[in-house]
Amino acid sequence: MSAQPDVQSILNATANQILALVAPTTARLVRAAVTIAAEAETAATDGVQIQLPTVFNGVDVARDTMVAVGLLTHELGHFLQPLTELLEVAEAESAPQWLVNILADIQLEAMMAGLFPPLADTLTAVRTVVKQVCLPGYVTQIKQSRRFADGACVVALMGRYSQPTTAFDLNAGRLLLVNLGSSWAKRGSEFLVYLEDARDKAPGDLGKLITQIMQAFPELRQAPETAPIPGGVLQVAGLAGAAQTEAQANVKGHAPVYEPALQELVPVTRPPTAATRQVANGLRLHFQSVRGATAIVAPQDFNRRAAALDEAVPFRMTLPGRAKPAPSLVVCVDKSSSMKGSKFALAQQAAQAVALAVQAAQGQVVGVLFDDCGYVNKAADANVLFADPASLSYGGTGFAFLLHVWRRWPTYQVLLVTDGDGSIPPALPGDRDRTAVIIIPPDCDPTTMQQIATRVVQLDDLRGLADIMALLTPRK
């Protein structure tokens, strides 16, 4: 069976977008390809070639885009994990294979939902299908299990799929054990706590977690070997191996981050000051899109003045050059409590000046205000940058909202104006390369900001903005 063209194109586009973000160097040399094939018993990937089954728990994969993309996302998540290392740890600890599978599934789905927020709903779609098909059987198996080792795998699966909106739900498994009156309910509840811990682990920390679980629950060495939901890995070699090495190096230390979507803000605005407009006029040249041109000696245009003065070759023809694209920029301004007052005033004026300059160059500007989370207006334009400070609330500081900014505007440059004090999300190489930060003193920490941006500069006075913009926003 062949996939419908729209689903097939979506799958290929998604796979290549993920590959380009996690392994940007190798992605220039190879393209990922997704196949929905009848002979594929389960989903499998080497990171470049991805196979999906035609049917998943009764769902026609070629006709269900959400489930298809969810299966793809899940398999590429495995590609980012050190699976060989995990299997070696499992062998050394005599851990059952299903334990490794479930821990890896929990970690990767939390990680992928954090790194790629738009794909979180596709993983939910897959878990929903599994719940509908498998949950009654899980309940029956738990009722029949007389000891913890026999029921551990099934109660772990209850935690995985009882609440599809998350990669693992501790309370769902606990509640079932209590309601069923299992003799091993206490032991099972303790086990579920360890499994939940996988949601917060970086890929490189999963091996340690396997060791901890086996030391705390040695009876699992006698647990029956049951494969919960089979998964597969194609032979990794060549460019696929290079892609995997690069990708794993980029994500190995990144623990999953959970961040709500950007919130909608209806701002009470006020016009920019005359000083802000003056600074914006000084920035216009930096963002101006000019079509280049090359003049060659050719008999098209005759310059009479040049011929009379004998100061240049009088015959010239102009060849039009390639137009530089208009700039596209997301400008994010920190409105946390530590910025309130003069620091926010300077940050807002700088952001407004940049926005006005980009707009004058026919470019696109998205404004974001942030504290504990990020805020945009419904149109996702620059309007929130002109919000009246008196109308705003000022909360804590967190930069995890950038995970949504980076994915929602994948081709835009990103500029933060902040005092640099807050939680830091994992930044993939491409995210960091297109992000710049203006630090507002005092008490700023440029080192922290360098984890998410390649260019970090300090702004003490609005009049110095023109001097630092050339260092911040690339002209290409």
N, C-alpha and C positions, 0 to 999 in steps of 0.2 A: 504494500500500500504506500502511496506517495502522499506527502503532506500537501495541504492546500498551499498555494503560492504565498499567501499573506503570512501564514504561520511559519513557513519555512524561512522567509526573508526576515521575519522578526527574530527567529532563533539565531540565524547567522549574524544578524546585526548585534544582538545582545552578546553573543559569545565573543565577537571581535571587540566590542566596546570594553568588556571585562578584561580581555587579554591585553588590550592597549593600556589599560590603567594599572594592572598589576605587573605587567612585563613589557614596558614601553619600548625597550631596546629590541627585544626579540620580535615584538609585534610588527616592527618595520620590515621584517624579513619573511614573515609567514602569516597566513590567514587561517583562522579557525573555520571549520566546516561541520555542520550538524546534519546528521542523517536520522530519519525516522524509518526504521527497518523492521520487517516482520521477523527476521532471524535474530533480532536483538532481544534476548530474554529479559534483560534489565538495562538500565541506563549505565553507560560506561564512558570513560574519556581518558585520553592521554594529554588533555589540555588543548590540543589542536584539532584532533578528530574526536567528535562527540557522537555517540550513538544513543538514541532514545527508542524505547519499545513502542510498538504501535498501540498497545493497550496497557493502561496502568490501573489496576484495581477496577476494571470495568469501564474506564474512561477512554474514549478514542482520543489519543494524544494529538493526532493531526487536526482535530476539530475543537480542541480546548486550549486556547492560547495560554491562559493563566497556568494551567497544570503543566503544559509543555515547557514554558519558560521556568516554572518552579523546579521541574526535574533537571533542566539544564543548569540552573543556578546551584542546585544542590551538588551536582556532579563536579562542577568547576570549583566548588568549595572544597571538596575532597582533594582536588589537584593542588590546592594551596597548603595542604597539611603534610607533615612528615610521616606518611603512612608506613614506610619501611621501618622507621625508628619506633613507631608505635607497636608494630607487630613484633619487633625484637624485644621490647619491654614486656609485651604480653607473654611471649614465650618464656622469658626469664622468670616471670612471676606466675606462670601457669594460669594466666587469666583466660576465661572463656572468650571466644571470638565475638560473641554477641555483645559483650561488655565494651570491647574496643569500638565496635560499630556504632553502638548507641552514644557513647561519649563523643565520638568523632562527629556524629550527626548533630548532636546538641550544639557543640562548639561551632561547627561550620555554619549552621543556619543562623545562629546569633551573630557570628562574624559577618556573613554576607548581608544580612539585614542591616547591619550597622554601616558597613562600607558602601553599600548600594541601597539606600532607603527605598527607591522606587520599586525594587524587586521584593520587598518584604511581603507584599500581598500575594505574590505568586507562591512563595513558600507556604503561606497560610492556606492557599488553595490546595496544595498537595497534602498538607496535614489534614485538611477537612475531608478529603477523599478517603484517606486511610482511616480516619475516625469512623466514618459512616460504614465502611466495609468491615473493619476489624474489631471495633470496640466490643460488640457482643461476645466475640470469641475470647477476647482478653478476660472479660469478667468470668466466663465459664472456666477458663484455665486457672485463674486465681482461686476460685472456689474449690477446685480439685487439688490444689497444691497443699501438701501437708507440712512442708518445711520450707524455710526461707530459700535454700539453694534451688529448690524446684520452681519456686514462683518469682524469683528475683528478676528474671528477664521480662516476664509479663508485666509485673508491676512497674518496671522501668518504662515499658512501652505505654502503659497507662499515663504516666507522667509526660511522655512525649506527645501523645495525641488527644488526650481528653480536652485540652484547651488549645485549639488550632492556631490561635492568634500569637502564640509564643512557642519558642523552640522546646521549652520544658516547663511544666507546671507542677511544683512540689505538692500543693494542696490537693490536687485531683487524685494523685496516687494514694496519699495519706487517707483521704476521706473514704476511698473505696475499701481500703484495708480495714478501717474501723467499722464501716457499715457491714462488711461481710463477716466481721468477727474472727478474722484470721488469727490463728495461734501465734503466728510470727509477725503480727502487725507492728510491734515495737521495733523489731530488727529491720523490717522493711522500711519503716519511716526513717530510721537512721541512714539507711542506704540511699534513700531518695535525696537526702540533704547533700550527699557527696555528688550525686549526679547533677543536681542543680548547679553545683559549683562549676561545672563545665561551661555554663553560659557566660562566665566571666573570665575564662582562660584564653590566653593567646595560644596559637597553634603549637608553639614551642614548649608549652607547659603541660600539654596533655599527657606526656609520658610520666611525669611526676605524679599526676593525678591517678593514673592507673596503678602505680606502685602504692600510693596511699590507700586506695580502695582495697587492694588485695591484702595489705597488711591489716586493715581494719576488719575485713570480712574474709578470712582465710577459707571459710566453708564454700566460697564460690569456686574454689579449685575442684570441687566435686559437682558443680552445677552442670546440668545437661547442656550440650552444645546445640544451641538453637539459633539459626540465622533469622533475625527478626524481619528485615526487609533487605533482600539481597542487593548488593551493589557491586560494581565491577570497575576494574582499572585496565585500560588497554596498555600494551607494552610502551613504555616511555623511552624514546631514544631520539637522537638527532636534534632537530630544532625544537621538538616537543620537550626534550630533556633540558635544553638551554632555557626554554620558556619557564619550565618548572623551577629550575634553579634560581632564576631571576625573581620569579613571583614569590617563592617561599622566602627569599632573603628580604623582600619588601614587606611581607606581612607577618613574619614569624614572631615578632615581638609585640604585635598589635592585639591587645585584648578587645573584645567586642564593646561597642559603645551604643547605648540606647538613647535616642534623642527624638522628642516629638517633632512633628512636621512644623514648618514655619507657620506662625500664627498670623491671622489677618488683623491689621491695624487701620482704623479710620482716623487719620491724623487731623488735628486742628493746626492749620498751617499759618505761617506768617512769611512775608516776602524777605528775600535776602537783603542785607545791609549794603550800602554804597561801597563800603570797603571790600565786602565779599565780591561784588560785581567787578570791582577794579582788579582784584587778584585773578578773577576768572578770565578777564580780558588778557591778562599777561600769560595765561596758560593756553590760550587758544592755539597759538602756533605749534605747541607741542603735539596737539591732537589733530591738527589739520590734515585732511586727506588730499594730497596733491598728486595729480597725474604726471608722472615723469615723461620726458621727451628727449630724443636724441637727434641732433642735427648732423646730416652728412653732406658731403659735397655732391651735388646732383643738379641737373638742369631743370629745376621746377620753379623756384622763387628767385626773382632777380632783385637784389638789394641795390637800388640805384645809389643811395648814399654811400654804402660801403665801396661801391665801384669807383665813385668820384674821389673818395678820400684815399683809396688804395690801402684800406686798413684791414680788409678781410676778403676772403674769397666770396665773390658776389653771387655765386650760384649755390643755393642751399635747398635741402628738402628735409622737413621735420618728420621723424617717425614717432608716432604716439607710443608712450610707454604703458606699462601696466599700472592701473590705479591701485593705490594703497587702500585696503578696505577701511571703512569707517570704524572707529573704535567701539568695542562692546565691553562694558565694565559693570561689575557689581561693587557698589560702595557700601561698606558696613561700618556703622558708627556705634561705639560702645556707650550705652546709656545706663550702666550699672551705678550703684550708689557711690563707688569710689571716683566716678567721673563727674558727679553732679557739681554744678557751679561753673567756675572759670574753665576747667578742663573740658567739660562738655561743650561750652561755648566755642572754644578754639577748635575742637574736633568737628563740630557741626559746620562752622564756617569753612574749614578746609574741605570737608566733604561737599558742601554746596558749591564751592568754587570749582572743584574738579568736575562735578556734575554739569554745571553751566557751560564749562569749556568743552566737554565732550558733546553736549547737545548742540552747541554752536558749530561743531565739526560734523554735524549730521550723524552722530553716533548714538548708541543705545546705552542707557543707564538704568540700572535697577538699584533702588535704595533699600537698605536693610538696617533696622535698628535692633540692637540685641542687648540683653542682660543675661538672665537665666536661659532664655531661648531667643530665637530670631523672630522678627516681625516685618511683614511687608504689607503694602496696601493691595487691594483686590486687583488693580491693574498691573501690579508688579513694575511700576515705573519709579521715578526718582522722588515722588511726592513726599514720602515719609522723611526724607532728609531735611525738609523745610518745616517740620513739626515745631510747634511752639513748645519750648522746654517746660513751661509752666503746666502744660497739659499732660505731661508724661509721668509715668511711674518709673522708679529706679530700683532695680533688684540686684541680685548677685551677678557674678560674671561667669560665663561659660562659652567656650568656642566650639562646642559640638554641633551647633547649628550649621557650621560650615559643611558638614557632611551632606546636608540637604542642598546648600548653595552650590557646591561643587557638582552634584549630580543634576540639579535642575537647570543649571546654566553651564553645560560642559565646555563651551567654546569661549566663554567670557573670561577676561582678566578679573581678578578679585583684589580689592583694596580694603584693608581694615584700618580704622582709625581708633586707637584704644590706648589705655595705660598698661596693657600687657599683663594683667593679673587675672588668671582664671584657669579652669580645667582645659586640657589640651586633647583634641581628638586625634586618632591616627590619620596621618596624611600620606597618601600614595605619592610617588615621585611626580606625576603629572599635576596633581593638586598643588603640591608645594611650589612647583616651577611657575605656576601662573598666579601665585598669591604674593602680595606685597603688604607691608605693614608700616603705618605711620604711628610712631610711639609718642604719646603726650606725656611729658614729665610733670612732676617729679615721681619718684618711686616706681619707675618703669623697669621692665626686665627684658631687654632685647634677646637674651639667650633663650628664654622660653618661647618667644615668637619665632625664632629660627627653626623650631621644630615643625612649623606649618607654613613657613614662607622663606623664599630664597633672598628676598630683599627687605631689610628692616632699617628704617631711618628714624631719627628723632626730629620732631617739630617743636620749636620753642616759641615761634612767632609766626603769625599768618603771612607776614611779608617774606618769609623764607620759603614759602611753599613752592614757588616757581623754580627755585634752585634745586629742590630735592625730587621734583617730579620726573626729571630725566633719568634718575637712578631707580625709580620705582616701576613705572609702567613701560614695558618694552614697546618700541615703535612698530614692530612687525605684527 
